[in-house]
Amino acid sequence: MARPIIHHRTDEYRTQFLEMTKLLAEHLGTTQPVLTLACSGSGAMEAAAANVLSPGDEAIVVEGGKFGDRWRVICEAYGVTARMVSVPWGRVATVKQAEEALAAHPKAKALFLTHSETSTGALFPANEIARAAKARGVSTIVDAITSYGVYDLDFDRSDIDCVVWGSQKGMMIPPGLGFVCFSPRGWALAEKARLPRYYFNLLKARSELERGDTPFTPAITLVLAARAAAILMSKEGRTQIFERHQRNADATRRAATALGLSLFAEVPSNTLTAVTVPEGVDGGAVMKTMEHRYGVKIAGGQNQLKGKILRLGHIGYYDEGDILRLVGAFESALIDHGYRAEPGTALQAAQESFRRAAK
């Protein structure tokens, strides 16, 4: 990204841009085109919704956190009626709940859900819900912003019709790129959609991609960074990346439970570990101490979960040493703020988890 910028309407840029899109598609497990947008993941979400729906449509939105609810907000901004499947934050919607909503709203054209709900640390059964939706002729659009690069979405073999993600999570580069990939069924829906769109016209983006271009000026340095990240991911290997995230998540969760903390998510995601703030401990103070004394930054809860949970991220390039530093700093900060725990408990639990995984 620090190299002198190159012009985007040149063969030099097109070659690297097309290599990036090819590698991203391979990681997603698809032969379909991956579209690159100069926006955040939320922009990719909006683009997906605007390209599959028409004025007056109904859609089902599965919501169990802040980012699942974002689908509702986007739909309503475009005048689309959102039929909600809501579950308490921290829990996950079941296939049965989705099927009940599909049966209750036969006019729904699409179902929107978030695979890995970052606000709660919960993992939703995206493939299973998509299968139920497909059985009723409803397309499924999935926010994979924090699951791309962590889970094998195996897109072409799934019943998902659209996946969106961003650059700053599993791809490990700064924010500013959004990605969208449609299945053939998704493209058929896009060709009939009539919601207004200009910058986010994905049919035009697909046409330009065939020539190695984008309709508008791309975020050049971010695209070059995405290519570099995609090459690193390709060298490590899809399976190896998914397994590494599993090992890191297991070690973090075991460290947290060894400290006597409760995991907040009913089905924890391998992208982050959310724990309930123990009684008598100031979660905000723990975060500040971790950052300023131990040099490790974590996040707290959002909206109604503010002050109630702490979120420890392990998405992207984390190795065992990074996880050990994370859980060690977390344990130390908790003890600094009055939490009673034997020093070394979290580290030992994480180390043992890694040892078991290596056998």
Summary of the structure (lengths in Angstrom):
residues: 359
radius of gyration: 20.9
end to end distance: 39.2
largest distance: 61.5
contacts: 1305
relative contact order: 0.14
helix: 46%
strand: 16%
